[in-house]
């Protein structure tokens, strides 16, 4: 996409440090939300799915191929599949955060060992 290329060349690259830090903060926040519990997990999942859909239109950075079908297979299909695989998680209930789940497992292992 010509517009994405122009935006990348003239806006992102001259300020790559800022955008890299912004991306790191976004990914950190998204990860923390996904590892939490309740509706915060859904907010994190929504951010993750939307980000992956953004990456689908951006592509993975392999050189452009003349055939659009091949470009889709090389640059976009894996990211699209990853985004789609996250969709069923919206119907799950996350009553415990990831640290709580680990703590419970550790307590069970310790109590079994006694």
C-alpha positions in Angstrom: 0.0 0.0 0.0 1.5 3.3 -1.1 -0.1 5.3 1.8 1.4 2.9 4.4 4.8 3.1 2.7 4.7 6.9 2.7 3.6 7.1 6.3 6.4 4.7 7.3 9.1 6.6 5.4 8.2 10.1 6.3 6.6 9.8 9.8 7.7 6.6 11.5 11.3 6.2 10.5 12.4 9.8 11.3 11.0 9.2 14.8 11.6 5.5 15.2 12.8 5.7 18.8 9.5 7.3 19.9 7.4 4.8 18.0 9.5 1.8 19.2 8.9 3.0 22.8 5.2 3.6 22.2 5.0 0.1 20.7 6.8 -1.4 23.7 4.4 0.4 26.1 1.4 -0.9 24.1 2.6 -4.4 24.1 3.4 -4.3 27.8 0.0 -2.9 28.6 -1.7 -5.5 26.4 0.2 -8.4 28.0 -0.6 -7.2 31.5 -4.3 -6.9 30.6 -4.3 -10.4 29.1 -2.6 -11.9 32.2 -5.2 -10.2 34.5 -8.7 -11.4 35.1 -12.3 -10.5 34.3 -13.1 -8.0 31.6 -9.5 -6.7 31.6 -8.6 -9.8 29.8 -11.2 -9.0 27.1 -9.8 -5.5 26.7 -6.3 -6.9 26.3 -7.6 -9.5 23.8 -9.4 -6.8 21.8 -6.2 -4.7 21.7 -4.2 -7.8 20.6 -6.7 -8.8 17.9 -6.9 -5.2 16.5 -3.1 -4.8 16.5 -2.8 -8.1 14.6 -5.4 -7.0 12.1 -3.4 -3.8 11.7 -0.3 -5.9 11.0 -2.2 -7.9 8.4 -2.7 -4.8 6.3 0.9 -3.7 7.0 2.4 -7.1 6.1 5.4 -8.8 7.6 8.1 -7.0 5.6 9.0 -9.6 3.1 9.7 -8.0 -0.3 6.6 -7.3 -2.2 5.7 -10.0 -4.7 4.0 -9.3 -8.0 1.3 -11.8 -7.3 -1.1 -10.6 -4.6 -2.0 -14.1 -3.6 1.6 -15.0 -2.9 2.0 -11.7 -1.0 -0.9 -12.7 1.1 0.5 -16.1 1.8 4.0 -14.8 2.6 3.3 -11.6 4.5 -0.2 -11.7 5.9 -1.8 -15.1 6.4 0.1 -16.1 9.6 -0.8 -12.9 11.3 -4.5 -13.2 10.2 -4.6 -16.8 11.6 -3.1 -15.6 14.9 -5.8 -12.9 15.2 -8.6 -15.4 14.3 -7.3 -18.0 16.8 -7.7 -15.4 19.6 -11.4 -14.8 18.8 -12.8 -17.9 20.8 -11.1 -16.6 23.9 -13.7 -13.8 24.1 -16.2 -16.4 25.2 -14.1 -17.8 28.0 -14.3 -16.7 31.6 -11.2 -15.6 33.3 -12.0 -15.6 37.0 -8.4 -15.8 38.1 -5.3 -13.9 36.9 -2.3 -15.8 35.6 -0.3 -15.1 38.8 -3.2 -16.4 40.9 -3.3 -19.6 38.7 0.4 -20.1 39.2 0.1 -19.5 43.0 -2.7 -22.1 43.3 -0.8 -24.7 41.3 2.3 -24.1 43.4 0.3 -24.5 46.6 -1.2 -27.8 45.3 2.2 -29.1 44.4 3.6 -28.1 47.8 0.7 -29.7 49.7 0.9 -32.9 47.7 4.6 -33.1 48.5 4.0 -33.0 52.3 
